[in-house]
Amino acid sequence: MRTLALPLLVTLATAFAMLAHAQGEPDSVRRELLRRINDERAKAGAPLLRLVDALDEAAQQHADEISRQGSLRLAKGSEDAMGERLKKLHYDAHAWTESVTASTGDLASVLRNWKSQDSGTYKSLMDDDFRDLGIGVAKLRGVPLYVFLFAMPEAEFFLRATASLRDPARVRAAMLEQVDAARRKAGAPPLRANALLDKAAQKHAEDMLARGYFAHESPGGGTVRERAKEAGYDWKEVGENIAEGQYSVDEVMEGWLKSPGHRRNLLDPRFVDLGTGVVAGKDKDGAYRVLWVQAFGTPNAARKR
């Protein structure tokens, strides 16, 4: 799980009139605040937020903590504390940001202040990247107190970030194009796409995800030599590059070309064929992973180009 904490402490006003009749009904307060915030997000062209129980609970715990300490000043380590709350509540956050308010102003002034006095906060809270919201409701020395917790769930971020990788044919075509461009600059001959090496590379990528490892050698001792043979590729020369965590062909190729060993495989003039594998998903431990494999080969009976 990757958790990125982006803390913000801002002074927001809240709806005093609403609070007068709903102070004892935090769920009603949350729903009304959600509606108001979503009205602003709709105007900004941002997707609507949804209230999430786990975020409500995390925000409520922090609101109660602030109320007990009697100060809006965030305690040392509060970022880590919020991260731990989210973990305990089983909310897997890619990113989150928190805003705190204690005020008796009306909600109209809140939105005006966001835009005119704290445009950075306003833009942040209108950000497309946020999808979920939690709201904590309490009092600070008799003044209405709210904690707003905006977040992007890891699952949704991952799905969006890896959308372009879910068409293997397009990924392989883009990979071959970039590999050949690099080889052209180095004076090496272009490669051919090879379905058997594609199969070997894809199998290794999927095996690393399924069994939760990252290595050229599988837990059973298999290497690219065996994988290529098993796929039906009778090789004279064979090689392999692997990588993890990149969300595009551009990104993974940039990393490989900066690495001497990977670059050597990419530009090796002896290689004739290329296979590409990529997989994006959760491994056996629940971690989100993107795994890349390139398989290079020269067949025993190399055909003329």
C-alpha positions in Angstrom: 0.0 0.0 0.0 1.3 3.5 -0.8 0.0 6.2 1.4 0.7 9.9 0.7 -0.2 12.3 3.3 -0.8 15.9 2.3 -1.8 17.8 5.4 -3.5 21.2 5.2 -4.6 23.3 8.1 -7.1 26.0 7.0 -9.7 28.1 8.7 -13.1 27.4 7.2 -16.4 28.8 8.4 -19.4 26.6 8.8 -23.2 26.9 8.7 -24.2 28.3 12.1 -27.9 28.3 11.3 -27.7 24.7 10.2 -25.8 23.7 13.3 -28.4 25.3 15.5 -31.0 22.6 14.6 -28.6 19.7 13.6 -25.8 19.9 16.2 -27.1 16.6 17.7 -27.4 15.0 14.3 -23.8 14.8 12.8 -25.0 12.6 9.9 -27.4 15.4 8.8 -24.6 17.9 9.1 -22.3 15.7 7.0 -24.9 15.2 4.3 -25.6 19.0 4.0 -21.9 19.8 3.9 -21.4 17.2 1.3 -24.1 18.7 -0.8 -22.7 22.2 -0.6 -19.1 21.1 -1.4 -20.4 19.0 -4.3 -22.2 22.0 -5.7 -18.9 23.9 -5.8 -17.1 20.9 -7.3 -19.8 20.6 -10.0 -19.2 24.3 -10.9 -15.5 23.6 -11.2 -16.1 20.5 -13.4 -14.7 18.2 -10.7 -16.3 14.8 -10.0 -18.7 14.6 -7.0 -17.4 13.4 -3.7 -18.9 10.6 -1.8 -19.1 10.2 2.0 -17.2 7.1 3.2 -17.8 5.6 6.6 -14.1 4.9 7.3 -13.2 8.5 6.5 -16.1 9.8 8.6 -14.8 7.7 11.5 -11.1 8.8 11.1 -12.2 12.5 10.8 -14.5 12.1 13.9 -11.6 10.6 15.9 -9.4 13.6 15.1 -12.2 16.1 15.8 -12.7 14.5 19.2 -9.0 14.7 19.8 -8.8 18.3 18.9 -11.8 19.1 21.1 -10.1 17.4 24.1 -6.8 19.2 23.7 -8.7 22.5 23.3 -6.5 23.8 20.4 -6.6 23.8 16.6 -2.8 23.5 16.6 -2.0 20.1 15.2 0.0 17.9 17.6 3.4 16.7 16.6 3.0 13.4 14.6 -0.6 14.1 13.7 0.1 13.1 10.1 1.4 9.7 11.2 -1.6 9.3 13.6 -4.1 9.9 10.8 -2.3 7.5 8.5 -2.5 4.8 11.3 -6.2 5.6 11.8 -6.8 5.0 8.1 -4.9 1.7 8.2 -6.9 0.5 11.2 -10.1 1.4 9.5 -9.0 -0.5 6.4 -9.1 2.5 4.1 -6.3 2.1 1.6 -5.5 5.7 0.6 -3.3 6.8 -2.3 -3.5 10.4 -1.1 -5.3 12.4 1.5 -5.6 15.9 2.7 -7.2 17.3 5.9 -8.9 20.6 6.6 -9.9 21.8 10.1 -12.3 24.6 11.1 -13.8 26.0 14.3 -16.2 28.9 13.5 -19.7 30.2 13.7 -19.7 31.8 10.2 -22.2 30.8 7.6 -21.4 28.4 4.7 -21.7 31.1 2.0 -18.7 32.8 3.7 -16.8 29.5 3.7 -16.9 29.2 -0.1 -16.1 32.9 -0.6 -13.1 32.5 1.7 -11.9 29.4 -0.1 -11.9 31.3 -3.4 -10.7 34.8 -2.3 -8.5 34.2 0.8 -7.1 30.8 0.3 -7.2 29.9 -3.4 -4.6 27.2 -2.9 -6.8 25.3 -0.5 -9.8 25.8 -2.7 -8.0 24.4 -5.8 -6.8 21.5 -3.8 -10.2 20.6 -2.5 -11.6 20.9 -6.0 -8.9 18.6 -7.4 -10.1 15.7 -9.6 -7.8 13.4 -7.7 -10.1 13.4 -4.6 -13.1 11.1 -4.7 -14.0 10.4 -1.0 -14.8 12.6 1.9 -15.1 12.1 5.7 -16.4 14.8 8.1 -15.8 14.9 11.9 -18.2 17.0 14.0 -17.4 18.3 17.5 -17.0 21.5 19.6 -13.9 23.5 20.5 -14.5 25.5 23.7 -18.1 25.8 22.8 -17.5 26.7 19.1 -18.6 24.4 16.3 -15.6 22.3 15.1 -15.3 20.3 11.9 -12.6 18.1 10.4 -12.8 17.5 6.6 -10.8 14.5 5.3 -10.5 14.3 1.5 -9.0 11.2 -0.1 -8.2 9.2 -3.2 -8.6 5.4 -2.7 -5.6 3.4 -3.9 -7.8 1.0 -5.9 -9.4 3.8 -7.9 -6.0 5.6 -8.5 -4.4 2.3 -9.6 -7.3 1.5 -12.0 -7.0 4.9 -13.6 -3.2 4.9 -13.7 -3.0 1.5 -15.4 -5.9 1.9 -17.8 -3.6 2.3 -20.8 -1.8 -1.0 -20.0 -4.9 -3.2 -20.4 -4.5 -3.5 -24.2 -1.5 -5.8 -24.6 -1.3 -5.4 -28.4 -1.0 -1.6 -28.1 1.5 -1.9 -25.3 3.7 -4.3 -27.3 3.5 -2.2 -30.4 4.6 0.9 -28.5 7.4 -1.1 -26.8 8.8 -2.4 -30.1 8.6 1.1 -31.6 10.6 2.6 -28.7 13.1 -0.2 -28.6 13.8 0.1 -32.3 14.1 3.9 -32.0 16.8 3.4 -29.3 18.5 0.8 -31.4 18.5 2.9 -34.5 20.3 5.7 -32.6 22.9 3.2 -31.4 23.4 1.7 -34.9 21.8 -1.6 -34.0 19.3 -3.4 -36.3 15.6 -3.3 -35.5 13.9 -6.2 -33.8 10.9 -8.3 -34.8 7.8 -8.8 -32.6 7.7 -12.5 -31.6 4.5 -14.1 -30.2 6.4 -16.9 -28.5 8.6 -14.5 -26.6 5.5 -12.4 -25.8 4.1 -15.5 -24.2 7.3 -16.2 -22.2 7.5 -12.6 -21.0 3.8 -12.4 -20.1 4.0 -15.6 -18.2 6.9 -14.4 -16.1 5.2 -11.1 -15.4 2.0 -12.9 -14.2 4.0 -15.3 -12.2 5.8 -12.5 -10.3 2.5 -10.9 -9.5 0.8 -14.1 -8.5 3.6 -15.3 -6.2 4.7 -11.9 -5.0 8.4 -11.8 -6.1 10.6 -9.7 -8.4 13.5 -11.5 -9.9 14.8 -13.0 -13.2 14.8 -16.4 -11.5 11.4 -17.8 -10.3 11.1 -19.4 -6.9 11.3 -22.8 -8.6 14.6 -21.9 -10.3 13.2 -21.1 -13.8 15.0 -18.5 -15.9 14.3 -16.8 -19.3 16.1 -19.7 -20.9 13.6 -22.2 -19.7 10.6 -19.9 -20.1 11.5 -19.2 -23.8 12.0 -23.0 -24.5 8.6 -23.8 -22.8 6.9 -21.2 -25.0 8.3 -22.9 -28.1 11.1 -20.5 -28.9 14.3 -22.4 -29.9 16.9 -19.8 -29.1 20.5 -19.4 -29.9 20.8 -16.2 -27.8 18.3 -15.0 -25.2 18.1 -12.2 -22.6 15.6 -10.5 -20.3 14.8 -7.1 -18.7 12.4 -6.7 -15.9 11.0 -3.6 -14.1 8.4 -2.7 -11.6 6.2 0.3 -10.8 6.1 2.2 -14.1 2.7 3.2 -15.5 3.7 3.7 -19.2 6.0 2.4 -21.9 7.8 5.8 -21.9 8.5 5.5 -18.2 9.8 2.0 -18.2 11.9 2.5 -21.2 13.5 5.6 -19.7 14.5 3.6 -16.7 15.9 0.7 -18.7 18.0 3.0 -20.9 19.5 4.7 -17.9 20.6 1.3 -16.5 23.8 -0.1 -18.0 22.8 -3.8 -17.9 19.3 -3.2 -19.2 20.6 -0.9 -21.9 23.1 -3.5 -23.0 20.2 -6.0 -23.7 18.1 -3.4 -25.4 20.9 -2.4 -27.8 22.6 -5.8 -28.3 23.1 -6.3 -32.0 22.9 -10.1 -31.7 19.3 -10.1 -30.8 16.6 -10.5 -33.5 13.3 -10.9 -31.7 11.4 -9.1 -28.9 8.7 -10.2 -26.6 6.9 -8.0 -24.1 4.9 -8.8 -21.0 3.1 -6.5 -18.6 0.6 -7.1 -15.7 -1.1 -4.7 -13.3 -3.0 -5.9 -10.2 -2.8 -7.1 -6.6 -0.2 -9.6 -5.5 -0.8 -12.4 -2.9 -0.2 -9.9 -0.1 -2.7 -7.4 -1.4 -0.1 -4.9 -2.8 -0.8 -3.1 -6.0 2.0 -3.8 -8.5 2.8 -3.1 -12.2 5.4 -5.6 -13.6 7.2 -5.4 -16.9 9.2 -8.0 -18.8 11.2 -7.8 -22.0 12.4 -11.1 -23.6 15.1 -10.8 -26.3 16.1 -13.7 -28.5 17.9 -14.9 -31.6 16.5 -18.2 -32.9 18.8 -21.1 -33.8 17.8 -20.9 -37.4 17.6 -17.2 -37.9 15.6 -16.2 -40.9 16.8 -13.5 -43.3 15.1 -10.2 -42.8 
